[in-house]
Amino acid sequence: MSDARPTGRKPVILVVEDEPDERYLAAELLEEKGFEVIEAETAERALEILRQRGDRIDVVFSDVRTPGTIGGFELARIIGVTWPRIRMLLTSGDAGDQPSDLRVTATFMPKPWRAPEILTWLEEAAGLRES
């Protein structure tokens, strides 16, 4: 199985955020920049989507704190084992959320994040830009 995205296909980003306004704004920003966006309000829903469409998803952009039994750090661990080619960006506005054991393909950015920083990272992770 190839890790490369088929030529001409938009990169697909799964946005995991329980706050509807934040999820909407992130999705709008990413769609404007040419990404295909799939939205999930919980990590559990994100895993359902990944089980169905994980072969098409290039990057997961998730809040650390999501409702339910699985949070962002655990989601990153599951993705690292099950879908190791998928890159992951975690974000949180809580100073107590310290990324002490993130896997190699996961990155942490504190909130409030700036759109240019997020876009640069996501474009590099999706293979649209040289790092």
N, CA, C and O atoms as a GROMACS GRO file, in nm:
protein
  524
    1MET      N    1   0.084  -0.118   0.000
    1MET     CA    2   0.000   0.000   0.000
    1MET      C    3   0.088   0.124   0.000
    1MET      O    4   0.182   0.132   0.079
    2SER      N    5   0.060   0.217  -0.085
    2SER     CA    6   0.138   0.339  -0.099
    2SER      C    7   0.091   0.445  -0.002
    2SER      O    8  -0.029   0.456   0.026
    3ASP      N    9   0.186   0.523   0.051
    3ASP     CA   10   0.152   0.635   0.139
    3ASP      C   11   0.122   0.761   0.059
    3ASP      O   12   0.074   0.859   0.115
    4ALA      N   13   0.149   0.759  -0.069
    4ALA     CA   14   0.131   0.878  -0.151
    4ALA      C   15  -0.016   0.900  -0.183
    4ALA      O   16  -0.092   0.806  -0.204
    5ARG      N   17  -0.054   1.027  -0.186
    5ARG     CA   18  -0.189   1.066  -0.223
    5ARG      C   19  -0.197   1.064  -0.375
    5ARG      O   20  -0.104   1.111  -0.441
    6PRO      N   21  -0.303   1.012  -0.433
    6PRO     CA   22  -0.316   1.012  -0.578
    6PRO      C   23  -0.306   1.153  -0.634
    6PRO      O   24  -0.358   1.248  -0.576
    7THR      N   25  -0.238   1.167  -0.747
    7THR     CA   26  -0.220   1.296  -0.810
    7THR      C   27  -0.356   1.359  -0.840
    7THR      O   28  -0.447   1.294  -0.889
    8GLY      N   29  -0.367   1.488  -0.808
    8GLY     CA   30  -0.489   1.561  -0.837
    8GLY      C   31  -0.593   1.556  -0.727
    8GLY      O   32  -0.690   1.632  -0.731
    9ARG      N   33  -0.576   1.470  -0.629
    9ARG     CA   34  -0.673   1.462  -0.519
    9ARG      C   35  -0.639   1.566  -0.413
    9ARG      O   36  -0.523   1.582  -0.376
   10LYS      N   37  -0.742   1.635  -0.366
   10LYS     CA   38  -0.721   1.731  -0.258
   10LYS      C   39  -0.678   1.656  -0.133
   10LYS      O   40  -0.726   1.546  -0.107
   11PRO      N   41  -0.587   1.716  -0.054
   11PRO     CA   42  -0.555   1.654   0.074
   11PRO      C   43  -0.678   1.657   0.165
   11PRO      O   44  -0.755   1.754   0.165
   12VAL      N   45  -0.696   1.551   0.242
   12VAL     CA   46  -0.812   1.539   0.330
   12VAL      C   47  -0.768   1.557   0.475
   12VAL      O   48  -0.676   1.489   0.523
   13ILE      N   49  -0.835   1.648   0.543
   13ILE     CA   50  -0.806   1.675   0.684
   13ILE      C   51  -0.930   1.646   0.766
   13ILE      O   52  -1.039   1.693   0.736
   14LEU      N   53  -0.911   1.568   0.871
   14LEU     CA   54  -1.018   1.540   0.967
   14LEU      C   55  -1.001   1.638   1.083
   14LEU      O   56  -0.900   1.634   1.154
   15VAL      N   57  -1.100   1.725   1.103
   15VAL     CA   58  -1.098   1.824   1.210
   15VAL      C   59  -1.182   1.771   1.325
   15VAL      O   60  -1.301   1.742   1.308
   16VAL      N   61  -1.120   1.758   1.444
   16VAL     CA   62  -1.188   1.706   1.562
   16VAL      C   63  -1.195   1.817   1.665
   16VAL      O   64  -1.095   1.854   1.726
   17GLU      N   65  -1.315   1.871   1.683
   17GLU     CA   66  -1.336   1.985   1.774
   17GLU      C   67  -1.480   1.982   1.821
   17GLU      O   68  -1.572   1.974   1.740
   18ASP      N   69  -1.500   1.989   1.954
   18ASP     CA   70  -1.636   1.982   2.006
   18ASP      C   71  -1.709   2.116   2.002
   18ASP      O   72  -1.832   2.118   2.006
   19GLU      N   73  -1.637   2.226   1.995
   19GLU     CA   74  -1.700   2.357   1.986
   19GLU      C   75  -1.741   2.384   1.842
   19GLU      O   76  -1.654   2.398   1.756
   20PRO      N   77  -1.871   2.391   1.814
   20PRO     CA   78  -1.917   2.405   1.675
   20PRO      C   79  -1.858   2.526   1.602
   20PRO      O   80  -1.822   2.516   1.485
   21ASP      N   81  -1.850   2.641   1.670
   21ASP     CA   82  -1.798   2.761   1.605
   21ASP      C   83  -1.651   2.745   1.566
   21ASP      O   84  -1.611   2.783   1.456
   22GLU      N   85  -1.572   2.688   1.656
   22GLU     CA   86  -1.430   2.667   1.627
   22GLU      C   87  -1.411   2.565   1.515
   22GLU      O   88  -1.327   2.582   1.427
   23ARG      N   89  -1.492   2.459   1.519
   23ARG     CA   90  -1.485   2.356   1.414
   23ARG      C   91  -1.522   2.416   1.279
   23ARG      O   92  -1.456   2.389   1.178
   24TYR      N   93  -1.628   2.497   1.277
   24TYR     CA   94  -1.672   2.560   1.154
   24TYR      C   95  -1.564   2.654   1.098
   24TYR      O   96  -1.534   2.650   0.979
   25LEU      N   97  -1.506   2.736   1.185
   25LEU     CA   98  -1.403   2.830   1.139
   25LEU      C   99  -1.281   2.757   1.084
   25LEU      O  100  -1.227   2.795   0.980
   26ALA      N  101  -1.238   2.652   1.153
   26ALA     CA  102  -1.123   2.574   1.105
   26ALA      C  103  -1.156   2.510   0.970
   26ALA      O  104  -1.074   2.513   0.878
   27ALA      N  105  -1.275   2.453   0.958
   27ALA     CA  106  -1.314   2.388   0.833
   27ALA      C  107  -1.321   2.489   0.719
   27ALA      O  108  -1.274   2.461   0.608
   28GLU      N  109  -1.379   2.606   0.744
   28GLU     CA  110  -1.388   2.710   0.640
   28GLU      C  111  -1.250   2.754   0.594
   28GLU      O  112  -1.224   2.765   0.474
   29LEU      N  113  -1.162   2.779   0.689
   29LEU     CA  114  -1.024   2.822   0.658
   29LEU      C  115  -0.954   2.717   0.571
   29LEU      O  116  -0.891   2.750   0.471
   30LEU      N  117  -0.966   2.592   0.610
   30LEU     CA  118  -0.899   2.484   0.537
   30LEU      C  119  -0.960   2.461   0.399
   30LEU      O  120  -0.887   2.436   0.302
   31GLU      N  121  -1.091   2.468   0.389
   31GLU     CA  122  -1.155   2.451   0.258
   31GLU      C  123  -1.115   2.564   0.163
   31GLU      O  124  -1.096   2.541   0.044
   32GLU      N  125  -1.104   2.686   0.216
   32GLU     CA  126  -1.061   2.799   0.133
   32GLU      C  127  -0.920   2.779   0.079
   32GLU      O  128  -0.886   2.829  -0.028
   33LYS      N  129  -0.839   2.704   0.153
   33LYS     CA  130  -0.700   2.680   0.111
   33LYS      C  131  -0.686   2.552   0.028
   33LYS      O  132  -0.574   2.511  -0.003
   34GLY      N  133  -0.798   2.490  -0.008
   34GLY     CA  134  -0.793   2.378  -0.101
   34GLY      C  135  -0.795   2.240  -0.039
   34GLY      O  136  -0.774   2.141  -0.110
   35PHE      N  137  -0.820   2.230   0.091
   35PHE     CA  138  -0.829   2.100   0.156
   35PHE      C  139  -0.972   2.049   0.150
   35PHE      O  140  -1.067   2.128   0.148
   36GLU      N  141  -0.988   1.918   0.146
   36GLU     CA  142  -1.118   1.857   0.171
   36GLU      C  143  -1.124   1.835   0.322
   36GLU      O  144  -1.030   1.780   0.380
   37VAL      N  145  -1.233   1.876   0.385
   37VAL     CA  146  -1.243   1.869   0.530
   37VAL      C  147  -1.356   1.777   0.571
   37VAL      O  148  -1.467   1.783   0.518
   38ILE      N  149  -1.326   1.691   0.667
   38ILE     CA  150  -1.426   1.607   0.732
   38ILE      C  151  -1.428   1.651   0.878
   38ILE      O  152  -1.323   1.670   0.938
   39GLU      N  153  -1.547   1.667   0.934
   39GLU     CA  154  -1.559   1.717   1.070
   39GLU      C  155  -1.609   1.609   1.165
   39GLU      O  156  -1.692   1.525   1.130
   40ALA      N  157  -1.555   1.613   1.288
   40ALA     CA  158  -1.601   1.524   1.396
   40ALA      C  159  -1.605   1.605   1.525
   40ALA      O  160  -1.516   1.687   1.550
   41GLU      N  161  -1.706   1.581   1.606
   41GLU     CA  162  -1.720   1.655   1.731
   41GLU      C  163  -1.655   1.584   1.849
   41GLU      O  164  -1.634   1.645   1.954
   42THR      N  165  -1.621   1.455   1.834
   42THR     CA  166  -1.556   1.379   1.941
   42THR      C  167  -1.447   1.290   1.882
   42THR      O  168  -1.445   1.262   1.762
   43ALA      N  169  -1.357   1.246   1.968
   43ALA     CA  170  -1.253   1.153   1.924
   43ALA      C  171  -1.315   1.019   1.884
   43ALA      O  172  -1.267   0.953   1.791
   44GLU      N  173  -1.420   0.978   1.953
   44GLU     CA  174  -1.487   0.853   1.918
   44GLU      C  175  -1.542   0.860   1.776
   44GLU      O  176  -1.529   0.766   1.699
   45ARG      N  177  -1.605   0.973   1.742
   45ARG     CA  178  -1.658   0.990   1.606
   45ARG      C  179  -1.543   0.994   1.505
   45ARG      O  180  -1.555   0.940   1.395
   46ALA      N  181  -1.433   1.057   1.543
   46ALA     CA  182  -1.317   1.060   1.454
   46ALA      C  183  -1.268   0.919   1.424
   46ALA      O  184  -1.232   0.888   1.310
   47LEU      N  185  -1.266   0.832   1.526
   47LEU     CA  186  -1.223   0.694   1.503
   47LEU      C  187  -1.319   0.618   1.412
   47LEU      O  188  -1.275   0.537   1.330
   48GLU      N  189  -1.449   0.645   1.425
   48GLU     CA  190  -1.546   0.583   1.333
   48GLU      C  191  -1.516   0.625   1.190
   48GLU      O  192  -1.515   0.542   1.098
   49ILE      N  193  -1.491   0.753   1.170
   49ILE     CA  194  -1.461   0.806   1.037
   49ILE      C  195  -1.332   0.744   0.985
   49ILE      O  196  -1.324   0.705   0.869
   50LEU      N  197  -1.231   0.735   1.070
   50LEU     CA  198  -1.104   0.676   1.029
   50LEU      C  199  -1.120   0.530   0.990
   50LEU      O  200  -1.058   0.484   0.894
   51ARG      N  201  -1.201   0.456   1.063
   51ARG     CA  202  -1.224   0.315   1.029
   51ARG      C  203  -1.289   0.302   0.890
   51ARG      O  204  -1.262   0.207   0.817
   52GLN      N  205  -1.374   0.398   0.856
   52GLN     CA  206  -1.443   0.394   0.727
   52GLN      C  207  -1.360   0.454   0.613
   52GLN      O  208  -1.365   0.405   0.501
   53ARG      N  209  -1.283   0.558   0.643
   53ARG     CA  210  -1.217   0.634   0.536
   53ARG      C  211  -1.071   0.665   0.565
   53ARG      O  212  -1.014   0.758   0.506
   54GLY      N  213  -1.009   0.590   0.655
   54GLY     CA  214  -0.871   0.617   0.694
   54GLY      C  215  -0.772   0.617   0.580
   54GLY      O  216  -0.669   0.685   0.587
   55ASP      N  217  -0.801   0.542   0.475
   55ASP     CA  218  -0.710   0.537   0.361
   55ASP      C  219  -0.710   0.668   0.282
   55ASP      O  220  -0.619   0.692   0.203
   56ARG      N  221  -0.811   0.752   0.302
   56ARG     CA  222  -0.820   0.879   0.229
   56ARG      C  223  -0.775   0.998   0.313
   56ARG      O  224  -0.750   1.105   0.257
   57ILE      N  225  -0.764   0.983   0.444
   57ILE     CA  226  -0.733   1.096   0.532
   57ILE      C  227  -0.582   1.113   0.542
   57ILE      O  228  -0.508   1.018   0.567
   58ASP      N  229  -0.537   1.236   0.521
   58ASP     CA  230  -0.394   1.267   0.525
   58ASP      C  231  -0.349   1.320   0.660
   58ASP      O  232  -0.239   1.289   0.706
   59VAL      N  233  -0.435   1.401   0.724
   59VAL     CA  234  -0.398   1.469   0.848
   59VAL      C  235  -0.520   1.476   0.939
   59VAL      O  236  -0.633   1.491   0.893
   60VAL      N  237  -0.495   1.464   1.071
   60VAL     CA  238  -0.599   1.487   1.172
   60VAL      C  239  -0.557   1.610   1.252
   60VAL      O  240  -0.445   1.618   1.303
   61PHE      N  241  -0.648   1.704   1.263
   61PHE     CA  242  -0.629   1.828   1.339
   61PHE      C  243  -0.729   1.826   1.453
   61PHE      O  244  -0.849   1.842   1.430
   62SER      N  245  -0.680   1.806   1.577
   62SER     CA  246  -0.770   1.780   1.688
   62SER      C  247  -0.740   1.865   1.811
   62SER      O  248  -0.625   1.896   1.841
   63ASP      N  249  -0.847   1.900   1.880
   63ASP     CA  250  -0.835   1.959   2.012
   63ASP      C  251  -0.792   1.847   2.107
   63ASP      O  252  -0.827   1.731   2.086
   64VAL      N  253  -0.716   1.882   2.210
   64VAL     CA  254  -0.675   1.782   2.310
   64VAL      C  255  -0.796   1.737   2.391
   64VAL      O  256  -0.813   1.619   2.420
   65ARG      N  257  -0.878   1.833   2.428
   65ARG     CA  258  -0.992   1.803   2.513
   65ARG      C  259  -1.118   1.791   2.430
   65ARG      O  260  -1.169   1.890   2.377
   66THR      N  261  -1.168   1.669   2.420
   66THR     CA  262  -1.293   1.644   2.350
   66THR      C  263  -1.383   1.566   2.443
   66THR      O  264  -1.334   1.491   2.527
   67PRO      N  265  -1.515   1.582   2.430
   67PRO     CA  266  -1.605   1.506   2.518
   67PRO      C  267  -1.596   1.356   2.490
   67PRO      O  268  -1.559   1.314   2.380
   68GLY      N  269  -1.629   1.278   2.589
   68GLY     CA  270  -1.626   1.133   2.573
   68GLY      C  271  -1.510   1.072   2.648
   68GLY      O  272  -1.443   1.138   2.727
   69THR      N  273  -1.486   0.945   2.622
   69THR     CA  274  -1.385   0.871   2.697
   69THR      C  275  -1.245   0.883   2.638
   69THR      O  276  -1.147   0.851   2.704
   70ILE      N  277  -1.235   0.929   2.514
   70ILE     CA  278  -1.105   0.940   2.448
   70ILE      C  279  -1.074   1.087   2.424
   70ILE      O  280  -1.155   1.160   2.368
   71GLY      N  281  -0.956   1.130   2.466
   71GLY     CA  282  -0.912   1.267   2.441
   71GLY      C  283  -0.813   1.270   2.325
   71GLY      O  284  -0.785   1.168   2.263
   72GLY      N  285  -0.762   1.387   2.299
   72GLY     CA  286  -0.672   1.406   2.186
   72GLY      C  287  -0.542   1.328   2.195
   72GLY      O  288  -0.497   1.273   2.094
   73PHE      N  289  -0.480   1.321   2.314
   73PHE     CA  290  -0.355   1.248   2.327
   73PHE      C  291  -0.376   1.098   2.302
   73PHE      O  292  -0.294   1.034   2.236
   74GLU      N  293  -0.486   1.044   2.355
   74GLU     CA  294  -0.516   0.902   2.331
   74GLU      C  295  -0.548   0.879   2.184
   74GLU      O  296  -0.508   0.778   2.126
   75LEU      N  297  -0.620   0.972   2.123
   75LEU     CA  298  -0.649   0.963   1.980
   75LEU      C  299  -0.519   0.958   1.900
   75LEU      O  300  -0.506   0.880   1.805
   76ALA      N  301  -0.423   1.041   1.938
   76ALA     CA  302  -0.293   1.042   1.869
   76ALA      C  303  -0.223   0.907   1.882
   76ALA      O  304  -0.164   0.857   1.786
   77ARG      N  305  -0.230   0.846   2.001
   77ARG     CA  306  -0.168   0.715   2.020
   77ARG      C  307  -0.235   0.608   1.934
   77ARG      O  308  -0.168   0.525   1.873
   78ILE      N  309  -0.368   0.610   1.929
   78ILE     CA  310  -0.441   0.512   1.848
   78ILE      C  311  -0.408   0.529   1.701
   78ILE      O  312  -0.384   0.431   1.630
   79ILE      N  313  -0.408   0.652   1.655
   79ILE     CA  314  -0.376   0.678   1.514
   79ILE      C  315  -0.235   0.634   1.482
   79ILE      O  316  -0.210   0.577   1.376
   80GLY      N  317  -0.141   0.659   1.574
   80GLY     CA  318  -0.002   0.620   1.551
   80GLY      C  319   0.017   0.471   1.532
   80GLY      O  320   0.105   0.428   1.457
   81VAL      N  321  -0.065   0.392   1.599
   81VAL     CA  322  -0.056   0.246   1.588
   81VAL      C  323  -0.136   0.194   1.469
   81VAL      O  324  -0.089   0.108   1.394
   82THR      N  325  -0.255   0.248   1.451
   82THR     CA  326  -0.347   0.194   1.350
   82THR      C  327  -0.329   0.254   1.211
   82THR      O  328  -0.341   0.183   1.110
   83TRP      N  329  -0.300   0.383   1.206
   83TRP     CA  330  -0.282   0.454   1.078
   83TRP      C  331  -0.152   0.535   1.085
   83TRP      O  332  -0.157   0.658   1.086
   84PRO      N  333  -0.038   0.470   1.089
   84PRO     CA  334   0.089   0.541   1.114
   84PRO      C  335   0.126   0.645   1.007
   84PRO      O  336   0.207   0.733   1.036
   85ARG      N  337   0.071   0.637   0.888
   85ARG     CA  338   0.105   0.736   0.785
   85ARG      C  339   0.033   0.869   0.804
   85ARG      O  340   0.074   0.970   0.747
   86ILE      N  341  -0.075   0.870   0.885
   86ILE     CA  342  -0.153   0.992   0.906
   86ILE      C  343  -0.080   1.082   1.006
   86ILE      O  344  -0.045   1.040   1.116
   87ARG      N  345  -0.058   1.206   0.964
   87ARG     CA  346   0.003   1.305   1.053
   87ARG      C  347  -0.104   1.364   1.143
   87ARG      O  348  -0.222   1.366   1.108
   88MET      N  349  -0.063   1.413   1.260
   88MET     CA  350  -0.159   1.463   1.358
   88MET      C  351  -0.111   1.592   1.420
   88MET      O  352   0.005   1.604   1.460
   89LEU      N  353  -0.202   1.690   1.427
   89LEU     CA  354  -0.177   1.817   1.494
   89LEU      C  355  -0.277   1.830   1.607
   89LEU      O  356  -0.398   1.827   1.585
   90LEU      N  357  -0.225   1.844   1.729
   90LEU     CA  358  -0.308   1.862   1.847
   90LEU      C  359  -0.297   2.006   1.895
   90LEU      O  360  -0.192   2.068   1.883
   91THR      N  361  -0.407   2.057   1.949
   91THR     CA  362  -0.408   2.193   2.000
   91THR      C  363  -0.491   2.200   2.127
   91THR      O  364  -0.586   2.124   2.145
   92SER      N  365  -0.454   2.294   2.215
   92SER     CA  366  -0.529   2.312   2.339
   92SER      C  367  -0.505   2.452   2.394
   92SER      O  368  -0.397   2.509   2.380
   93GLY      N  369  -0.609   2.505   2.456
   93GLY     CA  370  -0.598   2.635   2.522
   93GLY      C  371  -0.572   2.622   2.670
   93GLY      O  372  -0.559   2.724   2.739
   94ASP      N  373  -0.563   2.501   2.721
   94ASP     CA  374  -0.541   2.477   2.863
   94ASP      C  375  -0.392   2.457   2.889
   94ASP      O  376  -0.330   2.366   2.834
   95ALA      N  377  -0.336   2.543   2.973
   95ALA     CA  378  -0.193   2.535   3.002
   95ALA      C  379  -0.154   2.402   3.065
   95ALA      O  380  -0.037   2.364   3.060
   96GLY      N  381  -0.249   2.332   3.124
   96GLY     CA  382  -0.221   2.203   3.186
   96GLY      C  383  -0.204   2.089   3.087
   96GLY      O  384  -0.158   1.981   3.123
   97ASP      N  385  -0.241   2.113   2.964
   97ASP     CA  386  -0.228   2.010   2.861
   97ASP      C  387  -0.087   2.014   2.804
   97ASP      O  388  -0.058   2.090   2.712
   98GLN      N  389  -0.001   1.933   2.860
   98GLN     CA  390   0.138   1.930   2.815
   98GLN      C  391   0.162   1.804   2.735
   98GLN      O  392   0.131   1.694   2.780
   99PRO      N  393   0.217   1.819   2.617
   99PRO     CA  394   0.241   1.703   2.530
   99PRO      C  395   0.365   1.625   2.572
   99PRO      O  396   0.468   1.632   2.506
  100SER      N  397   0.355   1.550   2.681
  100SER     CA  398   0.472   1.482   2.735
  100SER      C  399   0.511   1.357   2.657
  100SER      O  400   0.628   1.318   2.658
  101ASP      N  401   0.416   1.294   2.592
  101ASP     CA  402   0.450   1.168   2.526
  101ASP      C  403   0.388   1.156   2.386
  101ASP      O  404   0.338   1.049   2.349
  102LEU      N  405   0.391   1.264   2.311
  102LEU     CA  406   0.337   1.258   2.176
  102LEU      C  407   0.422   1.168   2.089
  102LEU      O  408   0.544   1.160   2.104
  103ARG      N  409   0.356   1.100   1.998
  103ARG     CA  410   0.429   1.017   1.903
  103ARG      C  411   0.500   1.108   1.803
  103ARG      O  412   0.469   1.227   1.793
  104VAL      N  413   0.592   1.052   1.729
  104VAL     CA  414   0.676   1.129   1.638
  104VAL      C  415   0.594   1.205   1.533
  104VAL      O  416   0.629   1.318   1.500
  105THR      N  417   0.489   1.146   1.481
  105THR     CA  418   0.413   1.213   1.376
  105THR      C  419   0.304   1.304   1.429
  105THR      O  420   0.222   1.353   1.351
  106ALA      N  421   0.300   1.329   1.559
  106ALA     CA  422   0.204   1.424   1.616
  106ALA      C  423   0.279   1.548   1.661
  106ALA      O  424   0.391   1.541   1.710
  107THR      N  425   0.214   1.661   1.643
  107THR     CA  426   0.270   1.790   1.682
  107THR      C  427   0.168   1.860   1.770
  107THR      O  428   0.048   1.843   1.752
  108PHE      N  429   0.216   1.939   1.866
  108PHE     CA  430   0.128   2.014   1.956
  108PHE      C  431   0.147   2.163   1.931
  108PHE      O  432   0.260   2.211   1.923
  109MET      N  433   0.036   2.237   1.919
  109MET     CA  434   0.037   2.382   1.910
  109MET      C  435  -0.064   2.437   2.010
  109MET      O  436  -0.181   2.398   2.007
  110PRO      N  437  -0.019   2.526   2.099
  110PRO     CA  438  -0.114   2.581   2.197
  110PRO      C  439  -0.211   2.678   2.132
  110PRO      O  440  -0.180   2.742   2.031
  111LYS      N  441  -0.330   2.687   2.191
  111LYS     CA  442  -0.427   2.790   2.152
  111LYS      C  443  -0.394   2.916   2.231
  111LYS      O  444  -0.341   2.904   2.341
  112PRO      N  445  -0.422   3.032   2.182
  112PRO     CA  446  -0.482   3.054   2.052
  112PRO      C  447  -0.377   3.037   1.942
  112PRO      O  448  -0.268   3.094   1.949
  113TRP      N  449  -0.411   2.958   1.842
  113TRP     CA  450  -0.320   2.939   1.730
  113TRP      C  451  -0.347   3.046   1.626
  113TRP      O  452  -0.456   3.103   1.618
  114ARG      N  453  -0.245   3.070   1.547
  114ARG     CA  454  -0.258   3.167   1.438
  114ARG      C  455  -0.274   3.092   1.307
  114ARG      O  456  -0.204   2.994   1.281
  115ALA      N  457  -0.367   3.138   1.226
  115ALA     CA  458  -0.399   3.070   1.101
  115ALA      C  459  -0.276   3.044   1.013
  115ALA      O  460  -0.263   2.934   0.961
  116PRO      N  461  -0.185   3.141   0.993
  116PRO     CA  462  -0.070   3.113   0.906
  116PRO      C  463   0.017   2.997   0.957
  116PRO      O  464   0.067   2.918   0.877
  117GLU      N  465   0.035   2.987   1.090
  117GLU     CA  466   0.116   2.878   1.146
  117GLU      C  467   0.049   2.744   1.124
  117GLU      O  468   0.114   2.646   1.086
  118ILE      N  469  -0.081   2.738   1.148
  118ILE     CA  470  -0.156   2.614   1.129
  118ILE      C  471  -0.154   2.573   0.981
  118ILE      O  472  -0.129   2.457   0.949
  119LEU      N  473  -0.180   2.668   0.893
  119LEU     CA  474  -0.182   2.637   0.750
  119LEU      C  475  -0.046   2.587   0.701
  119LEU      O  476  -0.040   2.492   0.623
  120THR      N  477   0.061   2.651   0.745
  120THR     CA  478   0.194   2.608   0.704
  120THR      C  479   0.219   2.464   0.748
  120THR      O  480   0.265   2.382   0.669
  121TRP      N  481   0.189   2.435   0.875
  121TRP     CA  482   0.211   2.299   0.925
  121TRP      C  483   0.126   2.198   0.849
  121TRP      O  484   0.176   2.093   0.807
  122LEU      N  485  -0.003   2.229   0.829
  122LEU     CA  486  -0.092   2.135   0.762
  122LEU      C  487  -0.052   2.114   0.616
  122LEU      O  488  -0.058   2.001   0.566
  123GLU      N  489  -0.011   2.219   0.548
  123GLU     CA  490   0.033   2.205   0.410
  123GLU      C  491   0.159   2.116   0.401
  123GLU      O  492   0.170   2.032   0.312
  124GLU      N  493   0.252   2.135   0.495
  124GLU     CA  494   0.372   2.050   0.497
  124GLU      C  495   0.334   1.906   0.528
  124GLU      O  496   0.383   1.813   0.463
  125ALA      N  497   0.247   1.887   0.627
  125ALA     CA  498   0.207   1.752   0.666
  125ALA      C  499   0.134   1.679   0.554
  125ALA      O  500   0.146   1.558   0.538
  126ALA      N  501   0.058   1.754   0.476
  126ALA     CA  502  -0.018   1.694   0.366
  126ALA      C  503   0.063   1.682   0.238
  126ALA      O  504   0.012   1.633   0.137
  127GLY      N  505   0.189   1.726   0.242
  127GLY     CA  506   0.276   1.714   0.126
  127GLY      C  507   0.255   1.821   0.020
  127GLY      O  508   0.294   1.803  -0.095
  128LEU      N  509   0.194   1.933   0.058
  128LEU     CA  510   0.171   2.042  -0.037
  128LEU      C  511   0.286   2.143  -0.039
  128LEU      O  512   0.293   2.227  -0.129
  129ARG      N  513   0.374   2.134   0.058
  129ARG     CA  514   0.481   2.232   0.072
  129ARG      C  515   0.603   2.162   0.127
  129ARG      O  516   0.593   2.070   0.207
  130GLU      N  517   0.718   2.207   0.083
  130GLU     CA  518   0.845   2.152   0.134
  130GLU      C  519   0.866   2.205   0.276
  130GLU      O  520   0.838   2.322   0.304
  131SER      N  521   0.914   2.119   0.365
  131SER     CA  522   0.941   2.163   0.502
  131SER      C  523   1.078   2.223   0.517
  131SER      O  524   1.115   2.265   0.627
   0.00000   0.00000   0.00000
